[in-house]
Amino acid sequence: MAEKEKSSGTLVIGLGRFGSAVAMTLNSLEREILGVESDSALVERFSPIFPVVEADASRLDAMEQFGARDFSAAVVGVGALEASVLITANLVDIGMEQIWVKAVSREQGKILRRIGAHHVIYPEFDAGRRTAHLVDGRMLDYVEMDREGFSIVKMRPPAEIQGFTLAESDVRRHYGVNILGVISPGQHFEYAGPDTVVAANDLIIVSGDGKLLDDFANRP
């Protein structure tokens, strides 16, 4: 007998602040999702918005009952160590293709990776790092793309590149970062080229190593 084909849907296990935000966003993007929650009050709260089942995902038999094997990805938003480990182990056992798990500490993250989580998310830690990069005022948004330090930021341009084309300021050679695009007031994003002139009231989208981006953003 041929194996049943998995759907492209996502299980979202645990509908606390993190899990519910993931589920609501996926639902708004019209993705196929199924929320899994053991708290009946949360099930009642979210069931009018997207599909939810009341179940204890730390039990493998419960996963089998709500059809977890039919999904290709799962997001575990349960922060408690024992529960997140049991749920992740169950997802590994049923062969889930992509497993994303929230962790509240580096130690928890290491355990989750060792038992088979493909991606570990640290919401509070990542939010703290992002905030630290933004507090000086020049950076307006900061996205760390990976743990090797590569990031993309939206920022105000330093005075020394204002009024010059990118070819003239040669930002990549002087500062080791790349200006990907420019947003002028009242205009849409435009990809940057050698002839792009950066004005004082523009915003620039810059990529590169996090330390180099910090240095660039801290220039007068």
PyMOL commands that set and color helices and strands:
alter all, ss='L'
color gray80, all
select helices_A, chain A and resi 17-28+40-46+60-65+68-70+81-93+106-114+123-134+159-161+166-169+171-175+210-217
alter helices_A, ss='H'
color red, helices_A
select strands_A, chain A and resi 10-13+33-37+52-54+73-76+98-102+119-121+139-144+150-155+178-183+190-191+203-209
alter strands_A, ss='S'
color yellow, strands_A
deselect
rebuild
show_as cartoon
